[in-house]
């Protein structure tokens, strides 16, 4: 089994990457 803390860290890390990466998408595409 995967530790619960690892799942929380992975989920929060992916959310942070999405929040920081989405505003940059129009800059790179244009």
C-alpha positions as CSV (number, residue, x, y, z in Angstrom):
1,X,0.0,0.0,0.0
2,X,1.1,3.6,-0.7
3,X,1.3,5.8,2.4
4,X,-1.5,8.3,2.8
5,X,0.9,11.2,3.1
6,X,2.5,10.3,-0.3
7,X,-0.9,10.4,-2.0
8,X,-1.7,13.8,-0.4
9,X,1.7,15.2,-1.5
10,X,1.3,13.9,-5.0
11,X,-2.2,15.4,-5.3
12,X,-1.2,18.8,-3.9
13,X,1.9,18.9,-6.1
14,X,-0.1,18.2,-9.3
15,X,-2.6,20.9,-8.3
16,X,0.2,23.4,-7.8
17,X,1.7,22.5,-11.1
18,X,-1.7,23.0,-12.8
19,X,-2.3,26.3,-11.1
20,X,1.2,27.6,-12.1
21,X,1.3,26.1,-15.5
22,X,-2.2,27.0,-16.9
23,X,-1.6,30.8,-16.9
24,X,1.7,30.2,-18.8
25,X,0.0,28.2,-21.6
26,X,-1.3,31.2,-23.6
27,X,2.2,32.9,-23.4
28,X,3.9,29.9,-25.0
29,X,1.2,29.1,-27.6
30,X,1.1,32.7,-28.9
